[in-house]
């Protein structure tokens, strides 16, 4: 399968470095796989990501989904000419989880010149579906600041 990424020289270390000093680091997200048309990341279910009932917070799932989808879009565009920003995200939380890790898999539904649409499936350590999300990203021309 042909890769969808703009550069084939991207590594997991580089992806994880992008998360330093922002929400990805704060919530303990870590990229674990780069495939030809997908990315995988994981996030712990712990004091940072739980709601008061002890379950994974839906906002933490949405943050994981937006992170993997946004990074995927950033890997498709020409960073010298374009930027990408989130337009819309939705998330259906289908199973509660109290411990372990959640694992996100992002794949494209649409890669256009001005928008990308991503399907994100979040599962638990037993591969059971926890959340399904869709992220739409706008691709914009980079402007000199």
N, CA, C and O atoms as CSV, one atom per row, in Angstrom:
chain,resi,resn,atom,element,x,y,z
A,1,UNK,N,N,0.844,-1.180,0.000
A,1,UNK,CA,C,0.000,0.000,0.000
A,1,UNK,C,C,0.891,1.245,0.000
A,1,UNK,O,O,1.893,1.311,0.712
A,2,UNK,N,N,0.507,2.214,-0.803
A,2,UNK,CA,C,1.243,3.474,-0.888
A,2,UNK,C,C,0.953,4.330,0.345
A,2,UNK,O,O,-0.182,4.400,0.815
A,3,UNK,N,N,1.993,4.975,0.855
A,3,UNK,CA,C,1.851,5.829,2.027
A,3,UNK,C,C,1.133,7.133,1.676
A,3,UNK,O,O,1.307,7.677,0.586
A,4,UNK,N,N,0.320,7.627,2.621
A,4,UNK,CA,C,-0.390,8.897,2.424
A,4,UNK,C,C,0.406,10.076,2.986
A,4,UNK,O,O,0.020,11.227,2.781
A,5,UNK,N,N,1.502,9.814,3.686
A,5,UNK,CA,C,2.234,10.873,4.379
A,5,UNK,C,C,3.092,11.702,3.432
A,5,UNK,O,O,3.668,11.177,2.479
A,6,UNK,N,N,3.172,12.998,3.702
A,6,UNK,CA,C,3.959,13.925,2.880
A,6,UNK,C,C,5.430,13.536,2.904
A,6,UNK,O,O,6.093,13.535,1.867
A,7,UNK,N,N,5.942,13.206,4.083
A,7,UNK,CA,C,7.329,12.790,4.244
A,7,UNK,C,C,7.348,11.369,4.779
A,7,UNK,O,O,6.582,11.029,5.681
A,8,UNK,N,N,8.212,10.549,4.232
A,8,UNK,CA,C,8.328,9.178,4.709
A,8,UNK,C,C,9.393,9.062,5.800
A,8,UNK,O,O,9.666,7.965,6.287
A,9,UNK,N,N,9.990,10.184,6.180
A,9,UNK,CA,C,11.078,10.174,7.155
A,9,UNK,C,C,10.615,10.470,8.575
A,9,UNK,O,O,11.443,10.788,9.429
A,10,UNK,N,N,9.335,10.375,8.851
A,10,UNK,CA,C,8.810,10.677,10.184
A,10,UNK,C,C,8.974,9.439,11.077
A,10,UNK,O,O,8.798,8.309,10.621
A,11,UNK,N,N,9.306,9.661,12.336
A,11,UNK,CA,C,9.496,8.556,13.277
A,11,UNK,C,C,8.565,8.725,14.478
A,11,UNK,O,O,8.022,9.804,14.713
A,12,UNK,N,N,8.396,7.648,15.224
A,12,UNK,CA,C,7.594,7.722,16.446
A,12,UNK,C,C,8.219,8.697,17.441
A,12,UNK,O,O,7.505,9.420,18.135
A,13,UNK,N,N,9.536,8.719,17.512
A,13,UNK,CA,C,10.202,9.664,18.405
A,13,UNK,C,C,9.847,11.097,18.043
A,13,UNK,O,O,9.606,11.914,18.932
A,14,UNK,N,N,9.810,11.418,16.748
A,14,UNK,CA,C,9.447,12.773,16.312
A,14,UNK,C,C,7.994,13.093,16.654
A,14,UNK,O,O,7.693,14.198,17.105
A,15,UNK,N,N,7.095,12.136,16.442
A,15,UNK,CA,C,5.688,12.361,16.776
A,15,UNK,C,C,5.523,12.600,18.273
A,15,UNK,O,O,4.787,13.498,18.682
A,16,UNK,N,N,6.199,11.807,19.084
A,16,UNK,CA,C,6.077,11.969,20.526
A,16,UNK,C,C,6.735,13.262,21.004
A,16,UNK,O,O,6.298,13.847,21.995
A,17,UNK,N,N,7.760,13.702,20.323
A,17,UNK,CA,C,8.394,14.986,20.654
A,17,UNK,C,C,7.429,16.145,20.386
A,17,UNK,O,O,7.441,17.139,21.112
A,18,UNK,N,N,6.589,16.021,19.343
A,18,UNK,CA,C,5.599,17.059,19.037
A,18,UNK,C,C,4.623,17.264,20.190
A,18,UNK,O,O,4.066,18.351,20.346
A,19,UNK,N,N,4.413,16.233,20.994
A,19,UNK,CA,C,3.469,16.313,22.097
A,19,UNK,C,C,4.030,16.927,23.369
A,19,UNK,O,O,3.290,17.157,24.325
A,20,UNK,N,N,5.324,17.193,23.388
A,20,UNK,CA,C,5.945,17.764,24.592
A,20,UNK,C,C,5.438,19.183,24.830
A,20,UNK,O,O,5.361,19.995,23.908
A,21,UNK,N,N,5.097,19.461,26.079
A,21,UNK,CA,C,4.689,20.804,26.453
A,21,UNK,C,C,3.270,21.170,26.072
A,21,UNK,O,O,2.912,22.348,26.100
A,22,UNK,N,N,2.445,20.184,25.713
A,22,UNK,CA,C,1.049,20.480,25.386
A,22,UNK,C,C,0.139,19.395,25.965
A,22,UNK,O,O,0.576,18.586,26.784
A,23,UNK,N,N,-1.103,19.381,25.545
A,23,UNK,CA,C,-2.085,18.473,26.129
A,23,UNK,C,C,-1.688,17.008,25.987
A,23,UNK,O,O,-1.966,16.213,26.885
A,24,UNK,N,N,-1.055,16.636,24.902
A,24,UNK,CA,C,-0.656,15.238,24.720
A,24,UNK,C,C,0.243,14.784,25.870
A,24,UNK,O,O,0.058,13.698,26.419
A,25,UNK,N,N,1.203,15.610,26.223
A,25,UNK,CA,C,2.089,15.262,27.339
A,25,UNK,C,C,1.323,15.280,28.664
A,25,UNK,O,O,1.494,14.387,29.494
A,26,UNK,N,N,0.492,16.282,28.857
A,26,UNK,CA,C,-0.262,16.418,30.099
A,26,UNK,C,C,-1.125,15.184,30.366
A,26,UNK,O,O,-1.236,14.746,31.511
A,27,UNK,N,N,-1.728,14.626,29.333
A,27,UNK,CA,C,-2.608,13.465,29.487
A,27,UNK,C,C,-1.889,12.130,29.283
A,27,UNK,O,O,-2.518,11.074,29.349
A,28,UNK,N,N,-0.589,12.168,29.038
A,28,UNK,CA,C,0.192,10.936,28.912
A,28,UNK,C,C,0.035,10.208,27.595
A,28,UNK,O,O,0.231,8.993,27.540
A,29,UNK,N,N,-0.314,10.919,26.529
A,29,UNK,CA,C,-0.478,10.286,25.212
A,29,UNK,C,C,0.879,9.908,24.634
A,29,UNK,O,O,1.873,10.609,24.823
A,30,UNK,N,N,0.894,8.784,23.926
A,30,UNK,CA,C,2.115,8.325,23.275
A,30,UNK,C,C,1.772,7.668,21.942
A,30,UNK,O,O,0.932,6.770,21.888
A,31,UNK,N,N,2.419,8.115,20.866
A,31,UNK,CA,C,2.235,7.470,19.567
A,31,UNK,C,C,2.974,6.147,19.571
A,31,UNK,O,O,4.098,6.051,20.064
A,32,UNK,N,N,2.329,5.120,19.014
A,32,UNK,CA,C,2.888,3.769,19.061
A,32,UNK,C,C,3.087,3.119,17.698
A,32,UNK,O,O,3.789,2.115,17.588
A,33,UNK,N,N,2.470,3.686,16.651
A,33,UNK,CA,C,2.610,3.069,15.324
A,33,UNK,C,C,2.337,4.087,14.233
A,33,UNK,O,O,1.436,4.920,14.334
A,34,UNK,N,N,3.149,3.992,13.179
A,34,UNK,CA,C,2.911,4.742,11.944
A,34,UNK,C,C,2.738,3.715,10.840
A,34,UNK,O,O,3.682,3.005,10.493
A,35,UNK,N,N,1.528,3.632,10.285
A,35,UNK,CA,C,1.283,2.736,9.160
A,35,UNK,C,C,1.222,3.538,7.874
A,35,UNK,O,O,1.329,4.763,7.917
A,36,UNK,N,N,1.056,2.894,6.742
A,36,UNK,CA,C,1.013,3.630,5.471
A,36,UNK,C,C,-0.183,4.575,5.356
A,36,UNK,O,O,-0.118,5.561,4.622
A,37,UNK,N,N,-1.272,4.289,6.071
A,37,UNK,CA,C,-2.461,5.147,6.025
A,37,UNK,C,C,-3.118,5.297,7.395
A,37,UNK,O,O,-4.307,5.604,7.483
A,38,UNK,N,N,-2.351,5.082,8.461
A,38,UNK,CA,C,-2.927,5.169,9.803
A,38,UNK,C,C,-1.862,5.518,10.830
A,38,UNK,O,O,-0.664,5.359,10.598
A,39,UNK,N,N,-2.337,5.995,11.969
A,39,UNK,CA,C,-1.494,6.215,13.137
A,39,UNK,C,C,-2.183,5.565,14.323
A,39,UNK,O,O,-3.407,5.436,14.352
A,40,UNK,N,N,-1.387,5.156,15.300
A,40,UNK,CA,C,-1.903,4.644,16.564
A,40,UNK,C,C,-1.238,5.396,17.708
A,40,UNK,O,O,-0.059,5.743,17.654
A,41,UNK,N,N,-2.033,5.634,18.739
A,41,UNK,CA,C,-1.521,6.241,19.962
A,41,UNK,C,C,-2.258,5.640,21.142
A,41,UNK,O,O,-3.346,5.083,20.997
A,42,UNK,N,N,-1.651,5.761,22.312
A,42,UNK,CA,C,-2.289,5.267,23.522
A,42,UNK,C,C,-2.270,6.345,24.593
A,42,UNK,O,O,-1.480,7.288,24.541
A,43,UNK,N,N,-3.170,6.181,25.575
A,43,UNK,CA,C,-3.286,7.136,26.679
A,43,UNK,C,C,-3.692,6.354,27.927
A,43,UNK,O,O,-4.559,5.484,27.852
A,44,UNK,N,N,-3.073,6.654,29.076
A,44,UNK,CA,C,-3.462,5.947,30.290
A,44,UNK,C,C,-4.818,6.397,30.807
A,44,UNK,O,O,-5.231,7.541,30.617
A,45,UNK,N,N,-5.494,5.476,31.460
A,45,UNK,CA,C,-6.709,5.813,32.193
A,45,UNK,C,C,-6.263,5.943,33.647
A,45,UNK,O,O,-6.108,4.946,34.352
A,46,UNK,N,N,-6.060,7.180,34.083
A,46,UNK,CA,C,-5.555,7.442,35.431
A,46,UNK,C,C,-6.139,8.751,35.959
A,46,UNK,O,O,-7.099,9.272,35.392
A,47,UNK,N,N,-5.576,9.279,37.027
A,47,UNK,CA,C,-6.115,10.482,37.675
A,47,UNK,C,C,-6.219,11.674,36.726
A,47,UNK,O,O,-7.035,12.567,36.956
A,48,UNK,N,N,-5.415,11.709,35.669
A,48,UNK,CA,C,-5.452,12.822,34.710
A,48,UNK,C,C,-6.603,12.705,33.730
A,48,UNK,O,O,-7.053,13.713,33.184
A,49,UNK,N,N,-7.088,11.498,33.497
A,49,UNK,CA,C,-8.034,11.257,32.410
A,49,UNK,C,C,-9.392,10.731,32.877
A,49,UNK,O,O,-10.254,10.426,32.052
A,50,UNK,N,N,-9.587,10.624,34.185
A,50,UNK,CA,C,-10.860,10.109,34.707
A,50,UNK,C,C,-11.778,11.245,35.147
A,50,UNK,O,O,-11.325,12.334,35.499
A,51,UNK,N,N,-13.082,10.961,35.117
A,51,UNK,CA,C,-14.089,11.861,35.680
A,51,UNK,C,C,-14.392,11.426,37.117
A,51,UNK,O,O,-13.883,10.396,37.560
A,52,UNK,N,N,-15.210,12.187,37.856
A,52,UNK,CA,C,-15.434,11.889,39.282
A,52,UNK,C,C,-15.964,10.486,39.598
A,52,UNK,O,O,-15.756,10.007,40.713
A,53,UNK,N,N,-16.634,9.816,38.668
A,53,UNK,CA,C,-17.130,8.464,38.917
A,53,UNK,C,C,-16.044,7.397,38.737
A,53,UNK,O,O,-16.299,6.206,38.913
A,54,UNK,N,N,-14.844,7.835,38.389
A,54,UNK,CA,C,-13.748,6.888,38.211
A,54,UNK,C,C,-13.648,6.299,36.822
A,54,UNK,O,O,-12.843,5.398,36.588
A,55,UNK,N,N,-14.453,6.794,35.896
A,55,UNK,CA,C,-14.436,6.322,34.505
A,55,UNK,C,C,-13.614,7.274,33.634
A,55,UNK,O,O,-13.407,8.435,33.986
A,56,UNK,N,N,-13.162,6.774,32.520
A,56,UNK,CA,C,-12.479,7.620,31.546
A,56,UNK,C,C,-13.378,8.788,31.172
A,56,UNK,O,O,-14.538,8.590,30.810
A,57,UNK,N,N,-12.862,9.977,31.256
A,57,UNK,CA,C,-13.603,11.196,30.927
A,57,UNK,C,C,-13.812,11.268,29.413
A,57,UNK,O,O,-12.877,11.040,28.644
A,58,UNK,N,N,-15.023,11.580,28.989
A,58,UNK,CA,C,-15.302,11.706,27.556
A,58,UNK,C,C,-14.452,12.776,26.893
A,58,UNK,O,O,-14.082,12.644,25.727
A,59,UNK,N,N,-14.140,13.835,27.630
A,59,UNK,CA,C,-13.278,14.877,27.086
A,59,UNK,C,C,-11.869,14.393,26.845
A,59,UNK,O,O,-11.204,14.854,25.917
A,60,UNK,N,N,-11.398,13.465,27.672
A,60,UNK,CA,C,-10.069,12.886,27.459
A,60,UNK,C,C,-10.068,12.040,26.186
A,60,UNK,O,O,-9.107,12.067,25.416
A,61,UNK,N,N,-11.148,11.290,25.971
A,61,UNK,CA,C,-11.266,10.512,24.720
A,61,UNK,C,C,-11.285,11.453,23.519
A,61,UNK,O,O,-10.627,11.192,22.511
A,62,UNK,N,N,-12.038,12.543,23.625
A,62,UNK,CA,C,-12.093,13.512,22.521
A,62,UNK,C,C,-10.733,14.158,22.292
A,62,UNK,O,O,-10.346,14.397,21.148
A,63,UNK,N,N,-10.003,14.443,23.371
A,63,UNK,CA,C,-8.666,15.026,23.230
A,63,UNK,C,C,-7.725,14.047,22.530
A,63,UNK,O,O,-6.931,14.456,21.683
A,64,UNK,N,N,-7.804,12.769,22.870
A,64,UNK,CA,C,-6.986,11.757,22.195
A,64,UNK,C,C,-7.357,11.678,20.722
A,64,UNK,O,O,-6.478,11.643,19.861
A,65,UNK,N,N,-8.652,11.650,20.427
A,65,UNK,CA,C,-9.106,11.580,19.031
A,65,UNK,C,C,-8.636,12.796,18.243
A,65,UNK,O,O,-8.124,12.655,17.133
A,66,UNK,N,N,-8.806,13.991,18.809
A,66,UNK,CA,C,-8.391,15.193,18.094
A,66,UNK,C,C,-6.879,15.230,17.901
A,66,UNK,O,O,-6.390,15.703,16.876
A,67,UNK,N,N,-6.149,14.734,18.880
A,67,UNK,CA,C,-4.691,14.721,18.764
A,67,UNK,C,C,-4.236,13.814,17.629
A,67,UNK,O,O,-3.449,14.239,16.783
A,68,UNK,N,N,-4.715,12.577,17.593
A,68,UNK,CA,C,-4.241,11.670,16.541
A,68,UNK,C,C,-4.713,12.124,15.163
A,68,UNK,O,O,-3.970,11.995,14.189
A,69,UNK,N,N,-5.932,12.651,15.061
A,69,UNK,CA,C,-6.432,13.140,13.775
A,69,UNK,C,C,-5.700,14.376,13.307
A,69,UNK,O,O,-5.373,14.495,12.127
A,70,UNK,N,N,-5.439,15.293,14.210
A,70,UNK,CA,C,-4.729,16.522,13.838
A,70,UNK,C,C,-3.292,16.231,13.426
A,70,UNK,O,O,-2.785,16.806,12.463
A,71,UNK,N,N,-2.639,15.336,14.161
A,71,UNK,CA,C,-1.267,14.959,13.785
A,71,UNK,C,C,-1.276,14.269,12.424
A,71,UNK,O,O,-0.391,14.516,11.605
A,72,UNK,N,N,-2.255,13.414,12.171
A,72,UNK,CA,C,-2.349,12.757,10.862
A,72,UNK,C,C,-2.477,13.791,9.748
A,72,UNK,O,O,-1.807,13.683,8.720
A,73,UNK,N,N,-3.334,14.794,9.946
A,73,UNK,CA,C,-3.459,15.849,8.928
A,73,UNK,C,C,-2.147,16.601,8.758
A,73,UNK,O,O,-1.747,16.910,7.635
A,74,UNK,N,N,-1.479,16.894,9.861
A,74,UNK,CA,C,-0.205,17.614,9.786
A,74,UNK,C,C,0.846,16.823,9.010
A,74,UNK,O,O,1.754,17.409,8.421
A,75,UNK,N,N,0.727,15.504,9.008
A,75,UNK,CA,C,1.685,14.661,8.285
A,75,UNK,C,C,1.366,14.546,6.798
A,75,UNK,O,O,2.195,14.070,6.022
A,76,UNK,N,N,0.180,14.974,6.398
A,76,UNK,CA,C,-0.215,14.893,4.986
A,76,UNK,C,C,0.105,16.181,4.235
A,76,UNK,O,O,0.461,16.144,3.057
A,77,UNK,N,N,-0.022,17.308,4.908
A,77,UNK,CA,C,0.148,18.601,4.232
A,77,UNK,C,C,1.628,18.930,4.015
A,77,UNK,O,O,2.513,18.334,4.629
A,78,UNK,N,N,1.865,19.882,3.137
A,78,UNK,CA,C,3.209,20.440,2.948
A,78,UNK,C,C,3.377,21.527,4.009
A,78,UNK,O,O,2.767,22.589,3.886
A,79,UNK,N,N,4.186,21.297,5.046
A,79,UNK,CA,C,4.281,22.252,6.157
A,79,UNK,C,C,4.902,23.594,5.771
A,79,UNK,O,O,4.791,24.562,6.524
A,80,UNK,N,N,5.535,23.664,4.641
A,80,UNK,CA,C,6.084,24.939,4.169
A,80,UNK,C,C,5.001,25.825,3.567
A,80,UNK,O,O,5.150,27.046,3.520
A,81,UNK,N,N,3.902,25.210,3.105
A,81,UNK,CA,C,2.863,25.950,2.391
A,81,UNK,C,C,1.507,25.956,3.093
A,81,UNK,O,O,0.663,26.801,2.794
A,82,UNK,N,N,1.288,25.021,4.027
A,82,UNK,CA,C,-0.048,24.854,4.591
A,82,UNK,C,C,-0.007,24.673,6.111
A,82,UNK,O,O,1.019,24.318,6.692
A,83,UNK,N,N,-1.160,24.930,6.728
A,83,UNK,CA,C,-1.411,24.555,8.116
A,83,UNK,C,C,-2.745,23.824,8.144
A,83,UNK,O,O,-3.519,23.893,7.189
A,84,UNK,N,N,-3.006,23.134,9.228
A,84,UNK,CA,C,-4.307,22.464,9.357
A,84,UNK,C,C,-4.847,22.731,10.750
A,84,UNK,O,O,-4.107,22.745,11.734
A,85,UNK,N,N,-6.159,22.944,10.810
A,85,UNK,CA,C,-6.833,23.244,12.076
A,85,UNK,C,C,-8.142,22.468,12.149
A,85,UNK,O,O,-8.790,22.224,11.131
A,86,UNK,N,N,-8.518,22.088,13.348
A,86,UNK,CA,C,-9.758,21.351,13.536
A,86,UNK,C,C,-10.974,22.206,13.233
A,86,UNK,O,O,-11.029,23.376,13.610
A,87,UNK,N,N,-11.943,21.620,12.555
A,87,UNK,CA,C,-13.231,22.269,12.278
A,87,UNK,C,C,-14.350,21.706,13.141
A,87,UNK,O,O,-15.165,22.454,13.681
A,88,UNK,N,N,-14.386,20.375,13.268
A,88,UNK,CA,C,-15.487,19.726,13.991
A,88,UNK,C,C,-15.021,18.368,14.472
A,88,UNK,O,O,-14.297,17.653,13.779
A,89,UNK,N,N,-15.453,18.031,15.676
A,89,UNK,CA,C,-15.198,16.690,16.204
A,89,UNK,C,C,-16.474,16.190,16.873
A,89,UNK,O,O,-17.196,16.951,17.517
A,90,UNK,N,N,-16.732,14.912,16.708
A,90,UNK,CA,C,-17.799,14.298,17.486
A,90,UNK,C,C,-17.258,13.013,18.082
A,90,UNK,O,O,-16.297,12.433,17.575
A,91,UNK,N,N,-17.876,12.581,19.148
A,91,UNK,CA,C,-17.423,11.371,19.826
A,91,UNK,C,C,-18.612,10.662,20.434
A,91,UNK,O,O,-19.418,11.275,21.134
A,92,UNK,N,N,-18.722,9.389,20.172
A,92,UNK,CA,C,-19.727,8.544,20.796
A,92,UNK,C,C,-19.002,7.626,21.779
A,92,UNK,O,O,-18.164,6.812,21.390
A,93,UNK,N,N,-19.342,7.773,23.050
A,93,UNK,CA,C,-18.719,6.995,24.108
A,93,UNK,C,C,-19.576,5.752,24.334
A,93,UNK,O,O,-20.692,5.847,24.845
A,94,UNK,N,N,-19.055,4.592,23.955
A,94,UNK,CA,C,-19.869,3.382,23.938
A,94,UNK,C,C,-19.570,2.413,25.077
A,94,UNK,O,O,-20.351,1.494,25.322
A,95,UNK,N,N,-18.452,2.601,25.778
A,95,UNK,CA,C,-18.123,1.704,26.881
A,95,UNK,C,C,-17.306,2.475,27.896
A,95,UNK,O,O,-16.391,3.217,27.541
A,96,UNK,N,N,-17.642,2.293,29.160
A,96,UNK,CA,C,-16.864,2.896,30.228
A,96,UNK,C,C,-15.633,2.065,30.534
A,96,UNK,O,O,-15.641,0.846,30.361
A,97,UNK,N,N,-14.578,2.720,30.988
A,97,UNK,CA,C,-13.345,2.030,31.352
A,97,UNK,C,C,-12.770,2.721,32.580
A,97,UNK,O,O,-12.793,3.948,32.674
A,98,UNK,N,N,-12.246,1.923,33.533
A,98,UNK,CA,C,-11.758,2.461,34.794
A,98,UNK,C,C,-10.247,2.388,34.969
A,98,UNK,O,O,-9.696,3.076,35.827
A,99,UNK,N,N,-9.565,1.564,34.168
A,99,UNK,CA,C,-8.122,1.399,34.345
A,99,UNK,C,C,-7.483,0.912,33.056
A,99,UNK,O,O,-8.165,0.551,32.097
A,100,UNK,N,N,-6.178,0.912,33.057
A,100,UNK,CA,C,-5.430,0.445,31.899
A,100,UNK,C,C,-5.110,1.580,30.941
A,100,UNK,O,O,-4.825,2.704,31.354
A,101,UNK,N,N,-5.163,1.264,29.662
A,101,UNK,CA,C,-4.879,2.230,28.605
A,101,UNK,C,C,-5.995,2.189,27.578
A,101,UNK,O,O,-6.687,1.182,27.427
A,102,UNK,N,N,-6.157,3.293,26.881
A,102,UNK,CA,C,-6.986,3.304,25.688
A,102,UNK,C,C,-6.062,3.506,24.495
A,102,UNK,O,O,-5.023,4.159,24.596
A,103,UNK,N,N,-6.463,2.932,23.364
A,103,UNK,CA,C,-5.641,2.910,22.163
A,103,UNK,C,C,-6.450,3.490,21.004
A,103,UNK,O,O,-7.541,3.008,20.701
A,104,UNK,N,N,-5.917,4.512,20.367
A,104,UNK,CA,C,-6.612,5.175,19.260
A,104,UNK,C,C,-5.990,4.755,17.935
A,104,UNK,O,O,-4.768,4.701,17.794
A,105,UNK,N,N,-6.837,4.463,16.985
A,105,UNK,CA,C,-6.428,4.186,15.603
A,105,UNK,C,C,-7.132,5.197,14.715
A,105,UNK,O,O,-8.361,5.281,14.714
A,106,UNK,N,N,-6.357,5.963,13.962
A,106,UNK,CA,C,-6.931,6.967,13.065
A,106,UNK,C,C,-6.675,6.552,11.617
A,106,UNK,O,O,-5.564,6.169,11.250
A,107,UNK,N,N,-7.732,6.639,10.802
A,107,UNK,CA,C,-7.652,6.351,9.365
A,107,UNK,C,C,-8.448,7.412,8.620
A,107,UNK,O,O,-9.433,7.932,9.143
A,108,UNK,N,N,-8.026,7.735,7.402
A,108,UNK,CA,C,-8.748,8.766,6.651
A,108,UNK,C,C,-10.064,8.256,6.080
A,108,UNK,O,O,-10.165,7.121,5.615
A,109,UNK,N,N,-11.066,9.125,6.130
A,109,UNK,CA,C,-12.311,8.911,5.401
A,109,UNK,C,C,-12.306,9.751,4.120
A,109,UNK,O,O,-12.881,9.366,3.102
A,110,UNK,N,N,-11.640,10.908,4.200
A,110,UNK,CA,C,-11.556,11.825,3.051
A,110,UNK,C,C,-10.284,12.657,3.187
A,110,UNK,O,O,-10.028,13.252,4.234
A,111,UNK,N,N,-9.494,12.692,2.119
A,111,UNK,CA,C,-8.315,13.563,2.076
A,111,UNK,C,C,-8.467,14.452,0.852
A,111,UNK,O,O,-8.184,14.045,-0.275
A,112,UNK,N,N,-8.921,15.675,1.100
A,112,UNK,CA,C,-9.112,16.627,0.016
A,112,UNK,C,C,-8.105,17.755,0.097
A,112,UNK,O,O,-7.257,17.791,0.989
A,113,UNK,N,N,-8.208,18.661,-0.833
A,113,UNK,CA,C,-7.306,19.799,-0.860
A,113,UNK,C,C,-7.574,20.818,0.229
A,113,UNK,O,O,-6.658,21.520,0.657
A,114,UNK,N,N,-8.830,20.913,0.691
A,114,UNK,CA,C,-9.159,21.907,1.714
A,114,UNK,C,C,-9.693,21.300,3.005
A,114,UNK,O,O,-9.786,22.000,4.013
A,115,UNK,N,N,-10.048,20.016,3.001
A,115,UNK,CA,C,-10.491,19.352,4.228
A,115,UNK,C,C,-9.991,17.910,4.279
A,115,UNK,O,O,-9.780,17.258,3.256
A,116,UNK,N,N,-9.817,17.451,5.488
A,116,UNK,CA,C,-9.544,16.039,5.766
A,116,UNK,C,C,-10.612,15.586,6.761
A,116,UNK,O,O,-10.976,16.333,7.669
A,117,UNK,N,N,-11.109,14.373,6.590
A,117,UNK,CA,C,-12.051,13.793,7.543
A,117,UNK,C,C,-11.456,12.474,8.014
A,117,UNK,O,O,-11.065,11.628,7.210
A,118,UNK,N,N,-11.395,12.314,9.346
A,118,UNK,CA,C,-10.735,11.165,9.963
A,118,UNK,C,C,-11.710,10.340,10.787
A,118,UNK,O,O,-12.587,10.882,11.461
A,119,UNK,N,N,-11.547,9.031,10.727
A,119,UNK,CA,C,-12.260,8.087,11.570
A,119,UNK,C,C,-11.302,7.645,12.667
A,119,UNK,O,O,-10.209,7.155,12.384
A,120,UNK,N,N,-11.711,7.817,13.911
A,120,UNK,CA,C,-10.869,7.442,15.040
A,120,UNK,C,C,-11.627,6.431,15.890
A,120,UNK,O,O,-12.733,6.704,16.355
A,121,UNK,N,N,-11.028,5.270,16.086
A,121,UNK,CA,C,-11.594,4.214,16.927
A,121,UNK,C,C,-10.715,4.099,18.164
A,121,UNK,O,O,-9.505,3.900,18.052
A,122,UNK,N,N,-11.319,4.222,19.342
A,122,UNK,CA,C,-10.592,4.105,20.600
A,122,UNK,C,C,-11.059,2.831,21.286
A,122,UNK,O,O,-12.253,2.629,21.504
A,123,UNK,N,N,-10.100,1.974,21.625
A,123,UNK,CA,C,-10.386,0.688,22.255
A,123,UNK,C,C,-9.640,0.564,23.580
A,123,UNK,O,O,-8.715,1.326,23.864
A,124,UNK,N,N,-10.059,-0.409,24.382
A,124,UNK,CA,C,-9.356,-0.674,25.638
A,124,UNK,C,C,-8.250,-1.707,25.394
A,124,UNK,O,O,-7.990,-2.093,24.254
A,125,UNK,N,N,-7.603,-2.149,26.479
A,125,UNK,CA,C,-6.507,-3.112,26.345
A,125,UNK,C,C,-6.965,-4.462,25.804
A,125,UNK,O,O,-6.153,-5.234,25.294
A,126,UNK,N,N,-8.265,-4.752,25.912
A,126,UNK,CA,C,-8.812,-6.012,25.391
A,126,UNK,C,C,-9.405,-5.832,23.986
A,126,UNK,O,O,-10.106,-6.714,23.490
A,127,UNK,N,N,-9.125,-4.701,23.355
A,127,UNK,CA,C,-9.573,-4.381,21.997
A,127,UNK,C,C,-11.081,-4.161,21.900
A,127,UNK,O,O,-11.648,-4.249,20.811
A,128,UNK,N,N,-11.734,-3.874,23.027
A,128,UNK,CA,C,-13.162,-3.561,23.012
A,128,UNK,C,C,-13.333,-2.073,22.726
A,128,UNK,O,O,-12.590,-1.237,23.241
A,129,UNK,N,N,-14.324,-1.758,21.896
A,129,UNK,CA,C,-14.565,-0.377,21.504
A,129,UNK,C,C,-15.017,0.452,22.700
A,129,UNK,O,O,-15.954,0.078,23.406
A,130,UNK,N,N,-14.351,1.574,22.923
A,130,UNK,CA,C,-14.670,2.503,23.999
A,130,UNK,C,C,-15.320,3.760,23.430
A,130,UNK,O,O,-16.276,4.283,24.002
A,131,UNK,N,N,-14.801,4.243,22.304
A,131,UNK,CA,C,-15.282,5.497,21.714
A,131,UNK,C,C,-15.039,5.459,20.212
A,131,UNK,O,O,-14.016,4.957,19.748
A,132,UNK,N,N,-15.983,5.989,19.468
A,132,UNK,CA,C,-15.792,6.187,18.032
A,132,UNK,C,C,-15.956,7.682,17.770
A,132,UNK,O,O,-16.886,8.319,18.267
A,133,UNK,N,N,-15.042,8.221,16.987
A,133,UNK,CA,C,-15.021,9.663,16.766
A,133,UNK,C,C,-14.767,9.971,15.296
A,133,UNK,O,O,-14.178,9.178,14.562
A,134,UNK,N,N,-15.230,11.149,14.892
A,134,UNK,CA,C,-14.934,11.662,13.551
A,134,UNK,C,C,-14.428,13.087,13.708
A,134,UNK,O,O,-15.026,13.900,14.412
A,135,UNK,N,N,-13.326,13.373,13.045
A,135,UNK,CA,C,-12.712,14.696,13.100
A,135,UNK,C,C,-12.613,15.260,11.691
A,135,UNK,O,O,-12.139,14.589,10.775
A,136,UNK,N,N,-13.067,16.507,11.526
A,136,UNK,CA,C,-12.904,17.224,10.264
A,136,UNK,C,C,-11.875,18.322,10.484
A,136,UNK,O,O,-11.964,19.097,11.436
A,137,UNK,N,N,-10.905,18.375,9.592
A,137,UNK,CA,C,-9.799,19.321,9.687
A,137,UNK,C,C,-9.792,20.192,8.439
A,137,UNK,O,O,-9.962,19.696,7.326
A,138,UNK,N,N,-9.593,21.498,8.631
A,138,UNK,CA,C,-9.449,22.424,7.502
A,138,UNK,C,C,-7.976,22.555,7.152
A,138,UNK,O,O,-7.122,22.658,8.031
A,139,UNK,N,N,-7.694,22.548,5.865
A,139,UNK,CA,C,-6.340,22.767,5.361
A,139,UNK,C,C,-6.301,24.185,4.799
A,139,UNK,O,O,-7.047,24.524,3.880
A,140,UNK,N,N,-5.420,25.004,5.366
A,140,UNK,CA,C,-5.349,26.436,5.005
A,140,UNK,C,C,-3.967,26.788,4.488
A,140,UNK,O,O,-2.981,26.142,4.840
A,141,UNK,N,N,-3.897,27.822,3.644
A,141,UNK,CA,C,-2.572,28.273,3.199
A,141,UNK,C,C,-1.824,28.903,4.368
A,141,UNK,O,O,-2.408,29.612,5.187
A,142,UNK,N,N,-0.538,28.636,4.430
A,142,UNK,CA,C,0.292,29.221,5.476
A,142,UNK,C,C,0.549,30.678,5.118
A,142,UNK,O,O,0.914,30.996,3.986
A,143,UNK,N,N,0.359,31.547,6.083
A,143,UNK,CA,C,0.580,32.992,5.866
A,143,UNK,C,C,1.816,33.435,6.614
A,143,UNK,O,O,2.103,32.945,7.707
A,144,UNK,N,N,2.538,34.350,6.032
A,144,UNK,CA,C,3.709,34.905,6.708
A,144,UNK,C,C,3.225,35.752,7.881
A,144,UNK,O,O,2.296,36.549,7.749
A,145,UNK,N,N,3.856,35.569,9.002
A,145,UNK,CA,C,3.456,36.310,10.209
A,145,UNK,C,C,4.449,37.429,10.457
A,145,UNK,O,O,4.304,38.180,11.422
